[in-house]
Amino acid sequence: MIYLYIISAVILAYLLGSIPFAVWTGLLFFKKDVRKEGSGNAGTTNVIRVLGWKAGIPVFLLDVMKGWMAVSITMFFPEQLLAGDHIYYLGVILAVAVVMGHIYPVFAGFNGGKGIATLLGVGIALYPFSGLSALGVFFIVFFLSGYVSLSSIISCISFPFLSFFLFGNTELPLVILSIAVAVFVPLTHTKNIRRLLSGTESRFLYKRLK
């Protein structure tokens, strides 16, 4: 019975992640596919570049929400199935499923975004203080540099340190996931890192938010 619950939850988390709010917003309201304009990424930054902040902010919030909702599926499990650290392991599994859904969405030809906003939703669900602190790091780096990619990379690299040392999240599954985030996000930004090193990365101009 427990395996049926877990399999169903993982499928649901993946399907939640697969909802391509960036793509659907562009197609439904602007007749544009954000994957074919700007940076070609189906994420908040490119939505703001291509469609404007009035489209980008709702997309961002919806992507965050689906990460939070996927992890919150654990609330519907029978309490006896989530004894001890089991709830953390399940939460981590659902976190991976929803992020994979965002990156490889079944509803958008398996061509999605990089998962940063969805990761934030996961972080808020599993590590509320650490996730919000990492968001604070993002805004500080962004304010100083103007680079969304650099801000995402540094905030995610700082995440396991904030989680473990500052907020004491020592549960093994949470430690593993936080380290995975710190490794995974830079790997998905290798092109951005090359452009940052060569000085060709585009700054996200503050005027775009006005």
C-alpha positions in Angstrom: 0.0 0.0 0.0 2.8 2.4 0.9 4.4 2.0 -2.5 1.1 2.9 -4.2 0.9 6.1 -2.2 4.6 6.9 -3.1 4.2 6.2 -6.8 1.0 8.2 -7.0 2.6 11.1 -5.2 5.7 11.1 -7.4 3.6 11.1 -10.5 1.4 13.9 -9.2 4.5 15.9 -8.2 6.0 15.5 -11.7 2.7 16.5 -13.4 2.6 19.6 -11.2 6.1 20.5 -12.2 5.2 19.9 -15.8 2.6 22.7 -15.9 4.5 25.2 -18.1 3.2 28.5 -16.9 5.8 30.4 -18.8 5.0 28.7 -22.1 1.2 28.8 -21.6 1.2 32.4 -20.5 3.1 33.5 -23.6 0.9 31.4 -26.0 -2.5 32.1 -24.5 -2.1 35.9 -23.8 0.6 37.1 -26.1 0.7 34.6 -28.9 4.4 34.1 -28.3 6.5 31.1 -27.4 9.1 32.3 -24.9 11.2 29.4 -25.8 11.7 30.9 -29.3 12.5 34.4 -28.1 15.0 36.1 -25.8 17.3 33.6 -24.2 14.9 30.7 -25.2 14.4 29.7 -21.6 10.9 29.0 -20.2 11.5 30.8 -17.0 10.7 34.0 -15.2 13.6 36.0 -16.4 13.0 35.3 -20.0 9.2 35.9 -19.6 10.0 39.3 -18.2 12.4 40.0 -21.1 10.0 38.9 -23.7 6.5 39.7 -22.3 7.2 42.2 -19.5 7.1 42.0 -15.7 3.2 41.9 -15.5 3.5 38.4 -17.1 6.7 37.5 -15.4 5.7 38.0 -11.8 2.6 35.8 -11.9 4.6 33.1 -13.7 7.3 33.3 -11.0 4.7 33.0 -8.2 3.0 30.1 -9.9 6.3 28.2 -10.5 7.2 28.8 -6.8 3.7 27.6 -5.8 3.9 24.3 -7.7 7.2 23.5 -6.0 5.6 24.1 -2.6 2.4 22.2 -3.5 4.4 19.1 -4.7 6.3 18.8 -1.4 3.1 19.5 0.6 1.5 16.3 -0.9 3.1 14.6 2.2 0.3 16.2 4.3 -2.2 13.8 2.7 -0.3 10.7 3.6 -1.5 8.6 6.6 0.5 9.6 9.6 1.7 6.0 10.3 3.4 5.9 6.9 5.5 9.0 7.7 7.2 8.0 11.0 10.7 9.3 11.8 12.7 10.6 8.9 10.3 9.1 6.3 8.6 12.4 5.8 11.9 14.0 4.9 12.8 11.3 2.5 9.4 11.5 0.8 9.6 15.3 0.7 13.0 15.1 -1.1 11.7 12.5 -3.6 8.7 14.8 -4.4 11.1 17.8 -4.6 13.2 16.0 -7.3 10.0 14.9 -9.2 8.5 18.4 -9.4 11.8 20.0 -10.4 12.3 17.4 -13.1 8.8 18.1 -14.2 9.6 21.7 -14.6 12.8 21.1 -16.5 11.3 18.3 -18.7 7.6 19.1 -18.8 5.4 16.4 -20.4 2.9 19.2 -21.3 5.5 21.2 -23.3 7.5 18.7 -25.3 9.9 18.1 -22.4 11.5 21.5 -23.0 11.1 23.6 -19.9 13.0 26.0 -17.7 15.9 25.7 -15.3 13.8 25.2 -12.2 15.0 28.0 -10.0 11.6 29.3 -9.0 10.3 25.8 -8.4 13.4 25.1 -6.3 12.5 28.1 -4.2 9.0 26.7 -3.6 10.6 23.4 -2.6 13.0 25.2 -0.3 10.2 27.1 1.4 8.3 23.9 2.0 11.2 21.8 3.3 13.5 24.5 4.7 11.4 27.6 5.3 14.1 29.8 6.9 16.9 28.5 4.8 14.9 28.9 1.6 13.9 32.5 2.4 17.5 33.3 3.4 18.8 32.0 0.1 16.3 34.2 -1.6 17.7 37.1 0.3 21.2 36.2 -0.9 19.8 36.2 -4.5 18.5 39.7 -4.1 21.7 41.0 -2.6 23.8 39.6 -5.4 21.3 40.7 -8.0 21.3 44.3 -6.6 25.1 44.4 -6.6 25.7 42.7 -10.0 22.5 42.9 -12.1 23.0 39.3 -13.2 20.1 36.9 -12.6 22.3 33.9 -13.5 25.1 34.8 -11.0 22.5 35.5 -8.3 20.9 32.1 -8.8 24.2 30.3 -8.8 25.5 32.0 -5.6 22.2 31.7 -3.7 22.1 28.0 -4.5 25.7 27.4 -3.6 25.1 29.2 -0.3 22.0 27.2 0.4 23.5 24.1 2.1 25.7 26.3 4.3 22.7 28.3 5.4 20.6 25.2 5.9 23.2 23.2 7.9 25.3 25.7 9.8 22.8 28.6 10.3 19.5 26.9 10.7 20.6 23.4 11.9 18.8 21.2 9.3 20.9 18.1 10.0 18.4 15.5 8.8 20.3 13.4 6.2 17.8 13.7 3.3 17.7 17.5 3.7 21.5 17.7 3.8 21.8 15.6 0.7 19.2 17.6 -1.2 20.7 21.0 -0.2 24.1 19.8 -1.4 22.5 18.5 -4.6 21.0 21.9 -5.3 24.4 23.6 -4.8 25.9 21.2 -7.4 23.0 20.9 -9.8 22.2 24.6 -10.4 25.7 25.6 -11.5 25.7 22.6 -13.9 22.5 23.9 -15.5 24.1 27.3 -15.8 27.4 26.3 -17.5 26.7 28.5 -20.5 25.9 31.4 -18.3 29.1 30.8 -16.4 31.1 30.9 -19.6 29.5 34.1 -20.6 30.1 35.6 -17.1 33.8 34.7 -17.3 34.0 36.1 -20.9 32.1 39.3 -19.9 29.3 38.6 -22.5 26.5 37.7 -20.1 23.5 40.0 -20.3 22.6 42.0 -17.3 19.0 42.1 -16.3 18.4 45.8 -16.4 16.5 47.3 -13.5 14.5 49.4 -15.9 12.8 46.2 -17.1 11.0 46.1 -13.7 9.6 49.6 -13.9 
